[in-house]
Amino acid sequence: MCVSADGVDESLPVFAIVYHSVEDDPPLHSIAAAAKGVCRLLWVLPIDRRDSRSALRLLRAAGDITGEILDVSGLSALDAADVLRGYAPRAITCLADTTIVWTAQIAELLGLKFHSIDVAERLTDKLKQRMALSASDLRTPPFWDADDLANADAISAVARSTTYPLVIKPRSGSSSKDTEPIGSEEQLRAAISNREPGRMLVEGYIPDPTRPCLGAMSAPYVSVELLASAGTISVLEVTGKPPLAPPFRETGNFVPADITEEQRAEFVDVAIKATRAIGVTDGVLHVEIKCTDDGPVVIEINGRPGGGRIRDFIQRAHGIDTIALMMRVALGEHIAYTDLPLPSDVLLFLVVPPDISLTHVSAVDGLEEVRQIIGVEHVEPGPIGAGDEFSWRDGTMSHVAQITAVTSDHAEMWRLREEVLNTIRIEGTRT
């Protein structure tokens, strides 16, 4: 074994990890830890972000991460591929939605395994994704490119073909940012007139079930975490969700979901069919599925590990590092799992957002008290605090706190969640 001055095994293959930002990608240390014993990292920065470059260089200088840093932000995909070719990477991947298409372009130019460009576009463009699901006879709500509704006749036709509410959302994006309900033709006209061309999708609201379909207080949807390896699809976990904050802001997740074995099998079946409809053969996927009276409906498919501690929870529950999985699969290893056991405890990640009516936060109290609640493991203040302006349009990312907790069962989890929410007090200016 040949070891470099920084302790890296030089016999390991070079792996190009396309890195977007501190906000969108998993923590740098997590990526570096996943690579140990698997590959040598080449950190590729395709987008000009000063925070990303600074974080990587500071950590490398401190000896906390290894690997070269390659800034190609000023280059076309073709020129960037030429530069990467000189480093002889054996594989490439990315961990953020924003870089999936660019990574697919580079992979094609270098002849490396990754999603095809068509698959990458279906994973990141919700309109193309809906079209692919519909073409495979999977149930979807009605949907329209918002640009096609830019005249009165088209909007009137929507009103004749479906019922309100509708939802307008970005075709590409995450964390429920800029996603809002549309309750009337008048609201639809206003939303269409204010849209950014080429960016928005309008779709029918996937109806809530008329009777509880999941356990206790769960939101009526789950996410299914999958591994695809050479066309073989394995189930890593089915993740539950606490109730949404209006209008569509996620408030966390928990493992395992509070569902029956029959429900789990039904969700998994739909998730696998949706993955095949998109055309994914390799990678880790996060598939969100809603429970309705007529059966499960796919909300969206993400071509990356789930966020909001899902990746951490899978590692705690099953000893599986999903980032390492992505690397190993990209390097050509065939990996499959069958019948992973359910976790013995319930792992909860809770996000606490301000009320939708707030525009300015003046005080956030109770976080120290939350730390004393039995079962709470970690409390982290969010990006929104006293003195900050607030808009619900920023989605899930605008919150006052994140809490991680562990309980013995779901009933105890719901009790803990209620205690946490009653303890945190948010004050501010309302609209």
QUITASUL-V525427 format. One record per residue. N is the residue number from 1. RES is the residue in one small letter. SS is DSSP state (A for helix, B for strand, O for the rest). BURIAL is + if it has 24 or more other ideal C-beta (glycine too) atoms within 12 Angstrom, else -. Layout:
# QUITASUL-V525427
n=N res=RES ss=SS burial=BURIAL
n=N res=RES ss=SS burial=BURIAL
This chain:
# QUITASUL-V525427
n=1 res=m ss=O burial=-
n=2 res=c ss=O burial=-
n=3 res=v ss=B burial=-
n=4 res=s ss=O burial=-
n=5 res=a ss=O burial=-
n=6 res=d ss=O burial=-
n=7 res=g ss=O burial=-
n=8 res=v ss=O burial=+
n=9 res=d ss=B burial=-
n=10 res=e ss=O burial=-
n=11 res=s ss=O burial=-
n=12 res=l ss=O burial=+
n=13 res=p ss=O burial=+
n=14 res=v ss=B burial=+
n=15 res=f ss=B burial=+
n=16 res=a ss=B burial=+
n=17 res=i ss=B burial=+
n=18 res=v ss=B burial=+
n=19 res=y ss=O burial=+
n=20 res=h ss=O burial=+
n=21 res=s ss=O burial=+
n=22 res=v ss=O burial=-
n=23 res=e ss=O burial=-
n=24 res=d ss=O burial=+
n=25 res=d ss=O burial=+
n=26 res=p ss=O burial=+
n=27 res=p ss=O burial=+
n=28 res=l ss=A burial=+
n=29 res=h ss=A burial=-
n=30 res=s ss=A burial=+
n=31 res=i ss=A burial=+
n=32 res=a ss=A burial=+
n=33 res=a ss=A burial=-
n=34 res=a ss=A burial=+
n=35 res=a ss=A burial=+
n=36 res=k ss=O burial=+
n=37 res=g ss=O burial=-
n=38 res=v ss=O burial=+
n=39 res=c ss=O burial=+
n=40 res=r ss=B burial=+
n=41 res=l ss=B burial=+
n=42 res=l ss=B burial=+
n=43 res=w ss=B burial=+
n=44 res=v ss=B burial=+
n=45 res=l ss=B burial=+
n=46 res=p ss=O burial=+
n=47 res=i ss=O burial=+
n=48 res=d ss=O burial=-
n=49 res=r ss=O burial=-
n=50 res=r ss=A burial=-
n=51 res=d ss=A burial=-
n=52 res=s ss=A burial=+
n=53 res=r ss=A burial=+
n=54 res=s ss=A burial=-
n=55 res=a ss=A burial=+
n=56 res=l ss=A burial=+
n=57 res=r ss=A burial=-
n=58 res=l ss=A burial=-
n=59 res=l ss=A burial=+
n=60 res=r ss=A burial=-
n=61 res=a ss=A burial=-
n=62 res=a ss=O burial=-
n=63 res=g ss=O burial=-
n=64 res=d ss=O burial=-
n=65 res=i ss=O burial=+
n=66 res=t ss=O burial=+
n=67 res=g ss=O burial=+
n=68 res=e ss=B burial=+
n=69 res=i ss=B burial=+
n=70 res=l ss=B burial=+
n=71 res=d ss=B burial=+
n=72 res=v ss=O burial=+
n=73 res=s ss=O burial=+
n=74 res=g ss=O burial=-
n=75 res=l ss=O burial=-
n=76 res=s ss=O burial=-
n=77 res=a ss=A burial=+
n=78 res=l ss=A burial=-
n=79 res=d ss=A burial=-
n=80 res=a ss=A burial=+
n=81 res=a ss=A burial=+
n=82 res=d ss=A burial=-
n=83 res=v ss=A burial=+
n=84 res=l ss=A burial=+
n=85 res=r ss=A burial=-
n=86 res=g ss=O burial=-
n=87 res=y ss=O burial=+
n=88 res=a ss=O burial=-
n=89 res=p ss=O burial=+
n=90 res=r ss=O burial=+
n=91 res=a ss=B burial=+
n=92 res=i ss=B burial=+
n=93 res=t ss=B burial=+
n=94 res=c ss=B burial=+
n=95 res=l ss=O burial=+
n=96 res=a ss=O burial=+
n=97 res=d ss=A burial=+
n=98 res=t ss=A burial=+
n=99 res=t ss=A burial=+
n=100 res=i ss=A burial=+
n=101 res=v ss=A burial=+
n=102 res=w ss=A burial=+
n=103 res=t ss=A burial=+
n=104 res=a ss=A burial=+
n=105 res=q ss=A burial=+
n=106 res=i ss=A burial=+
n=107 res=a ss=A burial=+
n=108 res=e ss=A burial=-
n=109 res=l ss=A burial=+
n=110 res=l ss=A burial=+
n=111 res=g ss=O burial=-
n=112 res=l ss=O burial=+
n=113 res=k ss=O burial=+
n=114 res=f ss=O burial=+
n=115 res=h ss=O burial=+
n=116 res=s ss=O burial=+
n=117 res=i ss=A burial=+
n=118 res=d ss=A burial=-
n=119 res=v ss=A burial=+
n=120 res=a ss=A burial=+
n=121 res=e ss=A burial=+
n=122 res=r ss=A burial=+
n=123 res=l ss=A burial=+
n=124 res=t ss=A burial=+
n=125 res=d ss=O burial=+
n=126 res=k ss=A burial=+
n=127 res=l ss=A burial=+
n=128 res=k ss=A burial=+
n=129 res=q ss=A burial=+
n=130 res=r ss=A burial=+
n=131 res=m ss=A burial=+
n=132 res=a ss=A burial=+
n=133 res=l ss=A burial=+
n=134 res=s ss=A burial=-
n=135 res=a ss=A burial=-
n=136 res=s ss=O burial=-
n=137 res=d ss=O burial=-
n=138 res=l ss=O burial=+
n=139 res=r ss=O burial=+
n=140 res=t ss=O burial=+
n=141 res=p ss=O burial=+
n=142 res=p ss=O burial=+
n=143 res=f ss=B burial=+
n=144 res=w ss=B burial=+
n=145 res=d ss=B burial=+
n=146 res=a ss=A burial=+
n=147 res=d ss=A burial=-
n=148 res=d ss=A burial=-
n=149 res=l ss=A burial=+
n=150 res=a ss=O burial=-
n=151 res=n ss=O burial=-
n=152 res=a ss=A burial=-
n=153 res=d ss=A burial=-
n=154 res=a ss=A burial=-
n=155 res=i ss=A burial=+
n=156 res=s ss=A burial=-
n=157 res=a ss=A burial=-
n=158 res=v ss=A burial=+
n=159 res=a ss=A burial=+
n=160 res=r ss=A burial=-
n=161 res=s ss=A burial=-
n=162 res=t ss=O burial=+
n=163 res=t ss=O burial=-
n=164 res=y ss=O burial=-
n=165 res=p ss=O burial=+
n=166 res=l ss=B burial=+
n=167 res=v ss=B burial=+
n=168 res=i ss=B burial=+
n=169 res=k ss=B burial=+
n=170 res=p ss=B burial=+
n=171 res=r ss=O burial=+
n=172 res=s ss=O burial=+
n=173 res=g ss=O burial=+
n=174 res=s ss=O burial=+
n=175 res=s ss=O burial=+
n=176 res=s ss=O burial=+
n=177 res=k ss=O burial=+
n=178 res=d ss=O burial=+
n=179 res=t ss=O burial=+
n=180 res=e ss=B burial=+
n=181 res=p ss=B burial=+
n=182 res=i ss=B burial=+
n=183 res=g ss=O burial=-
n=184 res=s ss=O burial=-
n=185 res=e ss=A burial=+
n=186 res=e ss=A burial=-
n=187 res=q ss=A burial=-
n=188 res=l ss=A burial=+
n=189 res=r ss=A burial=+
n=190 res=a ss=A burial=-
n=191 res=a ss=A burial=+
n=192 res=i ss=A burial=+
n=193 res=s ss=A burial=-
n=194 res=n ss=O burial=-
n=195 res=r ss=O burial=+
n=196 res=e ss=O burial=-
n=197 res=p ss=O burial=-
n=198 res=g ss=O burial=-
n=199 res=r ss=O burial=-
n=200 res=m ss=B burial=+
n=201 res=l ss=B burial=+
n=202 res=v ss=B burial=+
n=203 res=e ss=B burial=+
n=204 res=g ss=B burial=+
n=205 res=y ss=O burial=+
n=206 res=i ss=O burial=+
n=207 res=p ss=O burial=+
n=208 res=d ss=O burial=-
n=209 res=p ss=O burial=-
n=210 res=t ss=O burial=-
n=211 res=r ss=O burial=-
n=212 res=p ss=O burial=-
n=213 res=c ss=O burial=+
n=214 res=l ss=O burial=+
n=215 res=g ss=O burial=+
n=216 res=a ss=O burial=+
n=217 res=m ss=O burial=-
n=218 res=s ss=O burial=+
n=219 res=a ss=O burial=+
n=220 res=p ss=O burial=+
n=221 res=y ss=B burial=+
n=222 res=v ss=B burial=+
n=223 res=s ss=B burial=+
n=224 res=v ss=B burial=+
n=225 res=e ss=B burial=+
n=226 res=l ss=B burial=+
n=227 res=l ss=B burial=+
n=228 res=a ss=B burial=+
n=229 res=s ss=B burial=+
n=230 res=a ss=O burial=-
n=231 res=g ss=O burial=-
n=232 res=t ss=B burial=-
n=233 res=i ss=B burial=+
n=234 res=s ss=B burial=+
n=235 res=v ss=B burial=+
n=236 res=l ss=B burial=+
n=237 res=e ss=B burial=+
n=238 res=v ss=B burial=+
n=239 res=t ss=B burial=+
n=240 res=g ss=B burial=+
n=241 res=k ss=O burial=+
n=242 res=p ss=O burial=+
n=243 res=p ss=O burial=+
n=244 res=l ss=O burial=+
n=245 res=a ss=B burial=+
n=246 res=p ss=O burial=-
n=247 res=p ss=O burial=+
n=248 res=f ss=O burial=+
n=249 res=r ss=B burial=+
n=250 res=e ss=O burial=+
n=251 res=t ss=O burial=+
n=252 res=g ss=B burial=+
n=253 res=n ss=B burial=+
n=254 res=f ss=B burial=+
n=255 res=v ss=B burial=+
n=256 res=p ss=O burial=+
n=257 res=a ss=O burial=+
n=258 res=d ss=O burial=+
n=259 res=i ss=O burial=+
n=260 res=t ss=O burial=-
n=261 res=e ss=A burial=-
n=262 res=e ss=A burial=-
n=263 res=q ss=A burial=+
n=264 res=r ss=A burial=+
n=265 res=a ss=A burial=-
n=266 res=e ss=A burial=+
n=267 res=f ss=A burial=+
n=268 res=v ss=A burial=+
n=269 res=d ss=A burial=+
n=270 res=v ss=A burial=+
n=271 res=a ss=A burial=+
n=272 res=i ss=A burial=+
n=273 res=k ss=A burial=+
n=274 res=a ss=A burial=+
n=275 res=t ss=A burial=+
n=276 res=r ss=A burial=+
n=277 res=a ss=A burial=+
n=278 res=i ss=A burial=+
n=279 res=g ss=O burial=+
n=280 res=v ss=O burial=+
n=281 res=t ss=O burial=+
n=282 res=d ss=O burial=+
n=283 res=g ss=B burial=+
n=284 res=v ss=B burial=+
n=285 res=l ss=B burial=+
n=286 res=h ss=B burial=+
n=287 res=v ss=B burial=+
n=288 res=e ss=B burial=+
n=289 res=i ss=B burial=+
n=290 res=k ss=B burial=+
n=291 res=c ss=O burial=+
n=292 res=t ss=O burial=+
n=293 res=d ss=O burial=-
n=294 res=d ss=O burial=-
n=295 res=g ss=O burial=-
n=296 res=p ss=O burial=+
n=297 res=v ss=B burial=+
n=298 res=v ss=B burial=+
n=299 res=i ss=B burial=+
n=300 res=e ss=B burial=+
n=301 res=i ss=B burial=+
n=302 res=n ss=B burial=+
n=303 res=g ss=O burial=+
n=304 res=r ss=O burial=+
n=305 res=p ss=O burial=+
n=306 res=g ss=O burial=+
n=307 res=g ss=O burial=+
n=308 res=g ss=O burial=+
n=309 res=r ss=O burial=+
n=310 res=i ss=A burial=+
n=311 res=r ss=A burial=+
n=312 res=d ss=A burial=+
n=313 res=f ss=A burial=+
n=314 res=i ss=A burial=+
n=315 res=q ss=A burial=+
n=316 res=r ss=A burial=+
n=317 res=a ss=A burial=+
n=318 res=h ss=A burial=+
n=319 res=g ss=O burial=-
n=320 res=i ss=O burial=+
n=321 res=d ss=O burial=+
n=322 res=t ss=A burial=+
n=323 res=i ss=A burial=+
n=324 res=a ss=A burial=+
n=325 res=l ss=A burial=+
n=326 res=m ss=A burial=+
n=327 res=m ss=A burial=+
n=328 res=r ss=A burial=+
n=329 res=v ss=A burial=+
n=330 res=a ss=A burial=+
n=331 res=l ss=O burial=+
n=332 res=g ss=O burial=-
n=333 res=e ss=O burial=-
n=334 res=h ss=O burial=-
n=335 res=i ss=O burial=+
n=336 res=a ss=O burial=-
n=337 res=y ss=O burial=+
n=338 res=t ss=O burial=-
n=339 res=d ss=O burial=-
n=340 res=l ss=O burial=+
n=341 res=p ss=O burial=-
n=342 res=l ss=O burial=-
n=343 res=p ss=O burial=+
n=344 res=s ss=O burial=-
n=345 res=d ss=O burial=-
n=346 res=v ss=B burial=+
n=347 res=l ss=B burial=+
n=348 res=l ss=B burial=+
n=349 res=f ss=B burial=+
n=350 res=l ss=B burial=+
n=351 res=v ss=B burial=+
n=352 res=v ss=B burial=+
n=353 res=p ss=O burial=+
n=354 res=p ss=O burial=+
n=355 res=d ss=O burial=+
n=356 res=i ss=O burial=+
n=357 res=s ss=O burial=-
n=358 res=l ss=B burial=+
n=359 res=t ss=B burial=-
n=360 res=h ss=B burial=-
n=361 res=v ss=B burial=+
n=362 res=s ss=B burial=-
n=363 res=a ss=B burial=-
n=364 res=v ss=B burial=+
n=365 res=d ss=B burial=-
n=366 res=g ss=O burial=+
n=367 res=l ss=A burial=+
n=368 res=e ss=A burial=-
n=369 res=e ss=A burial=-
n=370 res=v ss=A burial=+
n=371 res=r ss=O burial=-
n=372 res=q ss=O burial=-
n=373 res=i ss=O burial=+
n=374 res=i ss=O burial=-
n=375 res=g ss=O burial=+
n=376 res=v ss=B burial=+
n=377 res=e ss=B burial=+
n=378 res=h ss=B burial=-
n=379 res=v ss=B burial=+
n=380 res=e ss=B burial=-
n=381 res=p ss=B burial=+
n=382 res=g ss=O burial=+
n=383 res=p ss=O burial=+
n=384 res=i ss=O burial=+
n=385 res=g ss=O burial=+
n=386 res=a ss=O burial=-
n=387 res=g ss=O burial=-
n=388 res=d ss=O burial=+
n=389 res=e ss=B burial=-
n=390 res=f ss=O burial=+
n=391 res=s ss=O burial=+
n=392 res=w ss=A burial=+
n=393 res=r ss=A burial=+
n=394 res=d ss=A burial=+
n=395 res=g ss=A burial=+
n=396 res=t ss=A burial=+
n=397 res=m ss=A burial=+
n=398 res=s ss=O burial=+
n=399 res=h ss=O burial=+
n=400 res=v ss=O burial=+
n=401 res=a ss=B burial=+
n=402 res=q ss=B burial=+
n=403 res=i ss=B burial=+
n=404 res=t ss=B burial=+
n=405 res=a ss=B burial=+
n=406 res=v ss=B burial=+
n=407 res=t ss=B burial=+
n=408 res=s ss=O burial=-
n=409 res=d ss=O burial=-
n=410 res=h ss=A burial=+
n=411 res=a ss=A burial=-
n=412 res=e ss=A burial=-
n=413 res=m ss=A burial=+
n=414 res=w ss=A burial=+
n=415 res=r ss=A burial=-
n=416 res=l ss=A burial=+
n=417 res=r ss=A burial=+
n=418 res=e ss=A burial=-
n=419 res=e ss=A burial=+
n=420 res=v ss=A burial=+
n=421 res=l ss=A burial=+
n=422 res=n ss=A burial=-
n=423 res=t ss=A burial=+
n=424 res=i ss=O burial=+
n=425 res=r ss=B burial=+
n=426 res=i ss=B burial=+
n=427 res=e ss=B burial=-
n=428 res=g ss=B burial=+
n=429 res=t ss=B burial=-
n=430 res=r ss=B burial=-
n=431 res=t ss=O burial=-
